Amino acid sequence: MKIALAQTPQMKAFTEGLRAAGFLYFAVIGLVLSLIDLRSRRLPNRIVLPSYFIVFLIGGIGGALSGDPFSLLRSLLAALFMFATYLLIAFFSQGGMGFGDVKFAGVIGLFLGFLGWKQVIVGAVAAFVLGATFGLIVMAARKSIRKIRVAFGPWMVLGALARNSLCYSDFSEFTHSIRALKISEKFYSLGFQEIVANAVRGKND
């Protein structure tokens, strides 16, 4: 449910800018966390935990200004849903999934929840489909059915961003995600290597 609000051109531009900032922020931390996870099988708290507040702030303001006041409640419920789901999976997987993945799942739920429940479900399912497919390919390449440890963070990020090509509500969301990915790659090449290196040396808790 959306409430029609009279927006000036300046207000509309500000709201659109907030949405773009949200996509950019998620793409940047997603890229950094993916690289860290691939290198060290960690998703550091120093990046994940502050992201709850930042995503909540950007999404909450953007949702209120865009005439969707219920987006905040939906986002919180989506974060709780994702966190609880991954927590159960981590509990029953016997080490197959780390608690860093559980905490990051809450951030993804918060991010996608501002966009809608369809985005949450598609993003979550896409992550598991991509991760499982990769795992099967690795096992086939090794010609082994032994349990393997796959860094799941990259697939969580790809699943969240892939939902744009499957169920974006307007074309601007899709273009925001593409631009965000391109800009995040430039940020990494300009100095995020040091952030990644420092975070790898830190603890994940």
Disulfide bonds with the S-S distance in Angstrom:
none
